[in-house]
Amino acid sequence: MQHIELTVKGLSYSQGKSGAYALILAEVGEGGRKLPVVIGGAEAQSIAVAMEKSVAPPRPLTHDTWKNMLNELGVTLEKVVIHRLVNGVFYASLYTIDAAGTSHIFDSRPSDAVALAVRFECQIFATPEIMEHAGITEKEETKADVDAIIEDDELDQGEDSPEETREELELLLSEAVENEDYELAARLRDKLDKL
């Protein structure tokens, strides 16, 4: 079966569910569909930290620990496949190869699978059925996309000069890392990059 490759497009706070986030996976290539997956705050934070290479947590997060252990045991994560959707709940599998060259498949929540995939820099896939039933096109507006735009606009308000803004953002970035609020740190880093 031909799987559809996805990439992590972003994370956004979900206004619909308290404490939940939307992980937006985008189809690679010409398809242009997105797959929104609702995940928890801890998993969103872990994905944001892994995507932001310049922000290192003071202590390893759970997914960092798992990656370190798998590396030490000679296990490689080859790919992640989101393959099932039941009553609004996604199911994923981790495809690994151990030091002896033996393949293994493990059941996983998509949030944990993506958190590991970003760390291992391996491919993320979904089945065509998943994309057919849960994928959305570019023309369809999602709450997650609107939230991301609003959050970016809120950070833009009240700017005086680029130098003052840069200093303020760098201070906020340091505080966010210190408080282990890595999602905010990633957003602040993106704003700094734009300046």
Number of C-alpha atoms within 10 A of each C-alpha: 5 8 16 19 18 22 17 19 13 18 25 21 24 19 13 11 12 10 12 18 24 26 27 21 23 22 24 16 10 6 11 13 21 24 23 22 19 22 21 17 16 19 22 25 22 26 27 23 26 25 18 16 10 10 19 13 16 10 9 12 15 15 20 18 12 14 19 14 12 15 15 10 11 13 20 18 24 17 20 26 24 25 18 15 14 7 5 10 11 18 17 23 20 23 17 18 15 15 12 8 11 9 14 14 13 11 12 17 15 25 22 19 26 32 24 24 23 19 19 17 15 15 16 26 23 22 16 17 14 17 20 11 10 16 20 18 15 12 8 10 10 15 16 23 17 12 17 17 12 12 13 15 10 10 13 11 8 8 12 8 8 11 11 11 17 17 12 14 18 17 12 16 22 15 14 18 19 13 12 18 18 25 24 17 26 23 19 22 19 13 17 17 9 7 10
